[in-house]
């Protein structure tokens, strides 16, 4: 199974605008996934109805699963990184 599969508890970011009207209002929005399911939802801009995998957050924000990307935990993103302290005011 791919480690890019989105599961409940994952942190995700909206990376694409809506396929119907191109609305990109929520691109860049981060949220924690609380529920994943197939539901009918309506675009709040153009009114198109979708029946697709929808990712829900804990505070009722929802987005189509095809428009979000999983953010890997920090330890997976910086496996061998070396942190160098910044020197300020030398």
C-alpha positions in Angstrom: 0.0 0.0 0.0 1.3 3.4 -0.9 2.3 5.7 1.9 0.5 8.6 0.1 -2.9 7.0 0.9 -4.9 9.4 3.0 -6.2 8.0 6.3 -8.2 9.4 9.2 -5.8 11.4 11.4 -3.5 12.5 8.5 -2.7 16.1 7.9 -3.5 17.2 4.4 -3.4 20.3 2.2 -5.7 21.3 -0.6 -3.5 21.4 -3.8 -5.9 21.9 -6.6 -9.0 24.0 -7.5 -12.3 22.5 -8.2 -12.6 20.6 -11.5 -16.0 22.1 -12.3 -15.3 25.9 -12.1 -11.6 26.2 -11.1 -12.4 27.7 -7.7 -9.0 27.7 -6.0 -10.2 29.6 -2.8 -9.0 26.8 -0.5 -5.7 25.9 -2.2 -3.1 25.9 0.6 -5.6 25.1 3.4 -4.4 22.6 5.9 -6.6 20.3 7.9 -6.6 17.1 9.8 -8.8 14.3 8.3 -11.6 13.1 10.6 -13.7 11.2 8.1 -13.4 9.8 4.6 -16.4 8.7 2.7 -18.3 8.8 -0.6 -21.0 11.5 -0.3 -22.9 13.8 -2.6 -21.8 17.4 -2.2 -22.4 20.6 -4.2 -19.8 23.2 -5.2 -20.6 26.4 -3.4 -19.6 28.5 -6.4 -21.1 26.9 -9.5 -23.6 24.4 -8.0 -22.3 21.3 -9.7 -23.1 18.2 -7.7 -20.3 15.6 -7.1 -20.5 12.1 -5.8 -16.9 11.3 -5.1 -14.5 10.5 -2.2 -14.8 13.4 0.1 -12.4 14.1 2.9 -13.9 15.7 6.0 -12.2 17.6 8.8 -13.3 17.9 12.4 -14.9 21.3 11.9 -17.1 20.6 8.9 -14.7 21.7 6.2 -14.8 19.1 3.4 -13.0 18.7 0.2 -12.9 16.2 -2.7 -10.2 13.6 -2.0 -8.7 14.1 -5.5 -7.9 17.7 -4.6 -5.9 17.1 -1.4 -2.4 15.7 -0.7 -1.1 14.1 2.4 1.6 15.9 4.4 4.0 13.4 5.6 5.1 13.6 9.3 8.2 15.8 9.8 10.5 12.8 10.6 9.7 11.3 7.1 10.4 14.6 5.3 13.8 15.2 6.9 15.2 11.6 7.3 18.8 12.5 7.0 18.7 16.3 7.3 21.2 18.0 9.5 19.9 21.1 11.3 22.3 24.0 11.5 21.5 26.8 13.9 21.2 30.2 12.4 23.7 32.8 13.7 22.1 36.2 14.1 23.7 39.5 14.8 27.4 38.5 14.5 
